[in-house]
């Protein structure tokens, strides 16, 4: 199809109802995400001290992903990938604090167009949470939302569709309570629902309740708080899972859990992989992940095929038979053939690109305290920074022959790294076989010339495609 035709079609429709009849057993979708939990920050993955009984139970009873990756090594970009199925640089969500572009098609918009009620609860961090802001949960397709602009701790102030509300208790418990209330309401009205539940833990600074620190009394104070936050999150997750069962919805509800990036550098555990949060090596990308859908997958199984958070969007669309009329290029794939056991490999590799653009500060507590104070006084703050007034503006064109930063191409067990300095013309390449070398310690670039050349071409073509999206070529002309 020529580009002119594509643009005309894109102008006509954004998201619509699926033309097919809604499936009889339309599954509910519950997507849960941690904030900064590394692959090794789970008891079931061998952590020597951590207690995560609810996660451990689901790992034994459902599908456990052992090679699940965040689309980026930091939070905001990965969250954008979940909602769009696209690598985050396509929409300029480079680092923490960068918003999702309003031009994107989101999972919430598509499912809402297919008759789902949609809700977001917890950390947002890809746009504003003020009612008049851009890229708010509401503008991204969520009917109900009680959200924070970034991570949040004990006794948080959250935005209920733009109205600041003070809550009491551990942040994970507060988030679970909100999700449970939403699911109960949907169940009472017999509405299929999408609940996106994004915890603010275990992000630094770590502030666990005294009872959650007790199991770790013999550990240093900082570790007590870090592990205690994960234990509280485990409890909150267990409550969400138990409520789904209590409502009689367990069989036909997809409950999908993961983290937004790899392990924290000091307290977190990468499970022995190289690197940590902020890095494109496996320690910064590999995260714990679990999926439950008893009607479809009644027996537990381990998925050892590489997967990524960008896969969530196309997989959920396949699960629900929902369709988007305007669908820009996807990076994720429909995982159903892999989950069904019919495919043992991915249909295409996974690309990563950590662009050198720096992150943007979004101090949630200060912003939310200010919003609460201003609204209590009868005013509505209008700071463009907090409204993300520039979200979606494409003010520069990125080159199609230079791709600064650290990129990688994961094809099966083979991972090619491309490292380009923003200040020089040199490009450094590294190649690892993760099956034999999960720590990425033995560079095989010199001994795998043919494989390297093929992967270089594929990665370069993908990076050019991402740069074209970044430059706005996926969107209708205004």
GIJOBEL-V912377 format. One line per field, one symbol per residue. phi: phi as a letter, one per 30 degrees, with the letter a starting at -180 (. if undefined). burial: + if it has 9 or more other ideal C-beta (glycine too) atoms within 8 Angstrom, else -. Layout:
# GIJOBEL-V912377
phi->???
burial->???
This chain:
# GIJOBEL-V912377
phi->.ddddeddddddbcbbddddddeeceddbbccbdcicdeddbddcjddbdcbddddddddcbccccbccddbdbdeeddddddbibddddciddbeidddddddcceddddddcjdcbbbbjdcibldbcecdchdeddcjcdbabbcdadabehdcbcchjcdbdccjddddeddedddedddddddchcdbcccccdcccdddcbcdedddedbddceeddedddddddddedddddddddedddicdecbdcbbaccaddddccdbcijddiaejcddedccdbdabbbaedcbdcdaccccebbddddeddddddcidbcdcbdeccdbddeedddidbcbddadccbacddeddbdbdedddddddddddddicbebdedddhdcejdccbccdcbbbdjccabcbiccbccbbbddcbcdbccbbbcddcbddhcbdcedcbdddddddddddddddddddddedjddcddc
burial->-----++-++----++-+---+---++++++++++++++++++++-+--++++++++++--++++-++++++++++++++++++++++++++++++++++++++++++++++++-++++++++++++++++-++++++++++-++++++++++--+++++++-++-+--+++++++-+++-+++-++---+++++++++++++--+-++--++-++------+++++++++++++++++++-+++-+-+--+++++++++++++---++++-+++++-+++++++++++++++---+--+--+-++++++++++++++++++++++-+-++++++++++---+--+--+++++++---+--+-++-++++++-++-----+----+++--++----------+-+++++++--+++++++--------++++++--+--+---++--+--++--++-+++-++++++++++--++---
